[in-house]
Each structure stands twice: as C-alpha cells, then as structure tokens.
Amino acid sequence: MRLFILLFFLSFSCFSQEEFSLDQIKSYPFPNELTGSSNSSRISWAFDEQGKRNIYVAEGPTFIARRLTSYMDDTGQELSSVSISSDGNWVVYIRGGDFGSNWDDDLPVNPTFNPDPPKVQIWSVPFKGGDPIMIDEGINPVISPLSNEIAYIKDGQIWISTIDGEGDPKKIFHSRGRNGSHSWSPDGSKIAFVSYRGDRSFIGIYEAANLASGGMLSNLSEKSIKWINPSFDRDTSPRWSPDGKEIVYIRQPGAAGKPSSILGRKHNPWKIVKTDINSLESKELWTAPKTLRGSYPRTQGGTNLHWATNRIVFLSYHDGWQHLYSISENGGKALLLTPGDFMCEYIKLSPDKKSLVFTANTGDDKYDIDRRHIVKVSVDKSDMKVLTNGIGLEWTPLVTGDLRYVAYISATSTRPPLPTILDLGTNEKKILAQNRIPDDFPSEKMVIPTQIKFKSTDGIQVYATKFEKNDNKKNKPAIIYIHGGPPRQMLLGWHYSSYYSNAYALNQYLASKDFVVISVNYRLGIGYGYEFHNPIDGGTRGASEYKDVKAAGLWLKDQNHIDNDRIYVYGGSYGGYLTAMALGRDSQLFSGGVDIHGVHDRTLYGYLNSINYEKAPDYELARETAWESSPIADVNTWKSPVLIIHADDDRNVYFKQSTDLVQRLRNTDVYMETMVIVDDTHHFMMFENQMRVNKSTADFLSRLASGEIN
C-alpha cells in the first residue's frame, strides 16, 4: 500500500508539472470593460478570445453569459468604452484605436495592412440582441440618463447622436481648445465639459432648451454655454450634484511660472471647488495638505471624485497610501473611509450613491499585499468590509442597478479572469462564461507563484513573485521579468491588465520549461505606499529602481540550485528600459535578455530640451543625470546577448528609441537579434503578433540557456 501511494504521488506530481504549449496557455479569454445599468441587474463586458473581440451581456438573477456581436476575426480592433443605458436596453462601445496609449490613442490601428483602413467608431447594439448600429466616428461616448442619446467627442468637439442611430449626428457647439470629460446632468438637460487649452482648462455647462425632450437632434434651439469660475488654473473632473444645481471639480494651478528644480521634489497642489450653476457662486471645499504626499495622486482614476448622498468622495495619497476620504457637500474636515496599509483603485459609486465598491490589496491573508480583493464602504463612515477574502484575485467591481449584486472580474493563480457575480443577500458567488475557457487550457499543469522578499542594494524592502517547478533539480537557469509602467504591480495570480496577463502566461510557460522566473516589483511601482512609488532618485533622477532589479539577480545568485552563469532578464516598455540597463551595466551578472519596446535615451524628454531663455536652476545637472540614467550610456560595457523587439506604430515609446540602440550595438561585439512588427502598436493589438513576440522571447531565452547563443 505504501508503495502504491508513493507511485501515485510521483505520477501525479509528474502529470501536474507536465509541460504545455505556449498556444495552450495563451488560449484563455480575457474580459475587461465590465459595466452595468444604473436601474437594473443587466451587465456587459468585452471578451478578447485570441484576438476575436466581442461584446457579452448577462442579466440577473441567472446571469447567463450571451454574446451580442460577431467580430470573429483577429484584426487588431479593440473594443473599449463599453457602457449600458440606464434603462438597460442598449450597449454602447467603441471599436478601433488603442486607448492605452500615451498619444494618438484615437487614431486607427491597421496591423492587417487593410487598403481601406478601419476607423475608430462608436457603435450601439440592443441588449436583447440584433445588428450593431454604427453611430459615428468618435471617442468617449456618454449615454444620457434618459437612455435616448449619446454625447461623444469628434475632432475635439462635443457631438450628440440618438442611441438608435436615427437622424444625423450633430456638433452641438464649437469651443476653442480640446473638449472632453463631459457628463450629463441627472435630468439629461445639460452637459458639463472641460475645455483643455494648454496651460489652463475651463469647465463649461452646455444647455439647449429641448435637451431633455428627446427631440434635440431636430431642433437644437436656444443654445447657451456658461463658463464656471474661469481662472488662470486647470479645472477638471466636473461632477453633478444629485439635484443638478451644482457641480464640484478639481482645481490645479496653471501650467506656467518660474522653472523650478528638475531633480528636486515639490508639492503638486490641488483643491476641490463647488459652484452653483445658476448664481455662479463658488466655494473651496477642501485643499490637499501642502506636502509631497498631499500632491495630486498619480494612480488609477486620479482623485476619483464623486458626489454621493450629501458627501463628496475623493482619493488622496496624503497619509502615505491611496485612500478614500469624504467631506460634507458644504466642505469641512475630511473623513478617512479606508484606514490601513493598502491602496484603493477602480472605485465605483453605488447607484443609490450611499456606498463605494473598489479594488484593494488587503484582506485576511498575509500575502494580500500582492493580490487584489473587492471592498465595500459607506460614503459617510469608515465601515469598510472586504467582500472577497481568500487566495484569489478580484477587481473592477460595480453594484448592479437593483442593488442586489456586485459584479466584478475574478481569477486565481491557475484560473484565468472571468466575470463574477456576488449576491449581497446570500454571499453566494457565480463565475460567468466558464465554458469560454478551452478544454485543453493547462490549469492543472501551472505552478503556484509564491511571494519572496529581499533587500535591495541600498536596503529597501523589495517584493517579488517566484514561478518554479517543485522538482528539486539543480543548476537551473533563471529569468527576471521586469514589468513596465512603471506604476504597476505584478501579483500572485492572473493580472487585471491584458498586457500583464500576457506576461503572467508567458512566465508560467517559461517555468514549465524549467526556468526559475522572478517577477520583481521594483520601486516606482504601486501597492507599497507613497515613498516606494515616488523615490526621490528614481527614473531620470538617477534610476534607483535598477538597484532592485540588480538585487533580484543577486538573490538568485545566492540560491544554491541556480546556475549563476544562466541568469537572464526580459521585460517590455519600462521593463525593456531596465532590461537594457541590466545588460549594459551588469553583463557579468545577467547573461542575456529580451528588450521589448524599451526606452534607451532618457534625455529626449521635452523638459530636458528647453529652448526657453529661463531654465531650471539644475537644468544641466538634470540632463547629465538623465543621460547617466539611460541604457545607451552603458553600451561600452554591454557584453551580453540581446533580442530587441519593437512595433513601429508604437504610441507609448517612440520606435526611434530602439532604432538608436540597434545602431549603437552594431558597432560593438554584442550578439544581437532583432524583430520589428510592422503597423502594430505598443500593445500588439493583433493576437498573432503578440504570439510572435511571446514565442520569439521564449525561444531566445531557451537558446541562451542551452548554450546555443553565447
């Protein structure tokens, strides 16, 4: 019997850690854009299934997932800005563009080289089913609370169309600058918007006599715009009061003034202001503390401003963590709603405006700092409750319009993300669309990542996740994966970003190929507090984050089962930057790597190339520091082999960054391979292109480990 048990255990262990293909681990569907109706239990999301992107819907109490659209080819056309009308009868979305970009996100993407390039268009489709209706070219569609019209942006101006596509879309007014951030008043009679004008921005209120009558497209009569408290400042994020008589917004100083130190840090001030839209009387409700921590938050959603029931809710970093606060709608002391050492993101106000649901890296497990869970808190008291404790991961929650459910996306370390429903009455959970995961998806063959901690070379605590087979082998090759951003955090399971979900799948695949993979959460990243996120000498100010990457390499070198001559690095974007830095500065430690669309010359930022007469007092020192913080400064000491990959329609990192590095390395003895993806973007919108990148990355690292590349 003991022999049988031993043989069974050994056979199970071998099966559970059996190798699988990259095609299998990348066959998962990825859901995002989860949204819901404000008056019903109807929800919707976008599913990306190996490049075939479609809109799905479900409805309580059964929440059976149903596909609404039929885009069945991998053409690289993203679905984004998904929303449902208040009455639940229409789903609106954008098809096209690349809305994770730093610039030109609203321009078409054409990785299939179509002679008639696709357009970035707004579509609507009935929730009950039917053919999608093309509304117009444009971005940022916002459905009227009356469920009959859509306001959107086209050529920097605000347009309106009926939701069913009847009649011709109309530009409702023309305003200088670039207009956006628009929102309907609660009764659908007005639209608040921001007019961005370079060094300043104004908030306007547009009203037409028959805006709320349902007939506005035929007669936009008696139009008017009121400018709300215009000043030499930047006003953003307008939010309506529940009665539609006032708005609150964020005010920051105008982008001008005497140049200050580039290398030093200074407070970035902001305040919350309220204005009566009839009398135009304004009142400052709250001003952020004049500290570095009190600066305007640079995390998801910014200040996350909401007007709740008798309270104004916002996010601030001023106690060292991204926390939620609320104040009276008349101003006063801020109430901390979410005390503790964790961050809040993806924040949603409930339809009754009495509570918030959000994502946070907290819970009842000691490793939750490297996970995400769903939390709920009232808007007027600190009564937060973690709704999804456990070893899974959950994100992007919303309360359904009937207030009975919380919808969110969940995953584990081995089960990829799927929409999920929590019944607030029974606490029962239901995972939707599980049948979309292919039968041969290798859940049972994946490793369970573990949290590791080590000290950086300057003593800072660094977290990382480790992927490793439990096979007791010696002399293993190892890889450090370096995320991009840099304000990101890699987790103990599938990631909520499609870009890093792809990285998680690739890390799992590399672990199945007997690599030990370390995904390092270096400083500049989120999830570990303000100081970790905002080091004084990070980025162009000295690249102190590289110390954490090097420390990860030294940690691997100290493990007695790791082959010290086979420690490699790879990463994309900011991760590509740090990969190049590792190979240039420490070729003795890092024996090769893959640099995917990395930044290589940090002196190219505009503020370091000023043509103004008056320059920052440390301008020259800042340029020198930025140069020393650039991988091309270390080309002369670069010895390790590298694969450089870049797509030439990249809208996050200029393609020239890799062109420059390649020309420099050609003048050295460094072994180099290159790959260019034509007419795709930073996010490899075509699944086929993403797979080419993944397979080339894995192949190059495998050839390094086998000794084929020296």
C-alpha angles and dihedrals in degrees: 000000000000090000091050091050091049093049091047091050092049093047091048091049092051092048094046091054097039115137121259134191127263088236090059096049090046095051094088121116115240119213125200141145091061110184140161144204115261092222105038145030093262117126136179139190142169120253122203108199107180091317096319102116121194143161117250129189139190136181135205144287093025099025095200108178114238130183114232103182134046108216095147102166132081099241100143094248110145123213113219145149091048114181139161125222117249091252090051095236100112138046117202126194145156122244116201138019128078107263096183090068131114092223139008091021091149095054120102121268115218111177091149091062091234109186087219098050117217119254130226101249141173116231136184129199131183113256089227090057139266141123117322114250120223106225103181144297108286148094141246100038114196119189119223115246085240088064092228106096144036126217114202144158124261123168090348093303133101118254132180132211135172112260092235093052095245114146128008122300114248136205101233097203141341122242130174118251127027113310128207146108087092125173135178122239113248092260094045093241100113141031124215116204143166122240106206111206107171109257092024140026131203133205116227134188116214120200132175122189093243102030093122096040098083093239101084098120092062097043119022092176132168094014120186141171125207118198111219114225096318115203144152088282141088113258118190145155102045112198125188125230113240090255093048094235099108141029134206123207144167120262124199129172118270117269098256143073136099113338112255131201114303096200095043127076126239137179114269101211128215138164141187116244131187126204132188104227094212103044092026089221111154134202132188107232103181139358123204116244111268094243134106089255089050092060121118105290116252098199134097111316095005107230092355090216117196135171105219131173103313090330138089111219125200144156123245135174096207098115091050098267133073097259137167121244135177135202134188113274084246093053132251138128117352117244115217106227100180114040119180144073100294141088131248123217141154091041121189130184113224117246091252089051092230101108144022131226120199147155120262139169094235138096143118096300122085091228095055092103084079095046138061126235136176117255132185127202136170118247093233105040141035099251100128118168128191105229099188110041117169141077095299128091127240134180149162098039129187134179111234120241093255089055091231101107145034113218119200143142119263138186141163133213090275105022115072122230121292135166111267136192127213116197104219091204100051101018088229117149128213124192112211131216096010088153088069090072106091118245093241095051103133102232093140092050098053124102122239108241116228132207118248129182131199140161119260120232089269095045101263117142111248128192125207140166121234127210113196139148114240094232103119092232121158132221094029122176115240137206131199112211113205118200125218132231095058092228093069137108127210114219145210091261144007113342129238092229118077089219093056094037084062090050090050090053092048092048089052090051092049090050089053086056090060098262120135104227123200118192104198123207098209126190115281086053126111131246101059104072140275101295093050090048094046111037113178092230101038129121115356088358093071110312093246088164088075088070088068092052091050090047089055089054092049090049090054091047089056093055108099095217095054122094103233091207093057106057112129139179135212138167147140134245106342084007088056089052092053091043090057090046091052093050092046099044102033112026089148090063101034113049098193144325153181120259111198115193093325130173111246108169113047095181090078095081111116097237088059092055101052120169092188119115091231113062135181113278091244096038097126093042089049091053091049091048091049090052091051087049091057125094092225088066087067100045091111091062095040110116106149124099117256141190112210118200128182137159112222098222089059110153097183104048121026112247087226089072089071095036088058095048093047092053091049094049091049087067092058136063093252115131106237137178123186139199127191121193108205120223097353126113140236089279097050094235093195112075089214090059093047089053091050089054093046095047093046091049093050092044094050093049091047092051089050091052093047092053094245088122118045 
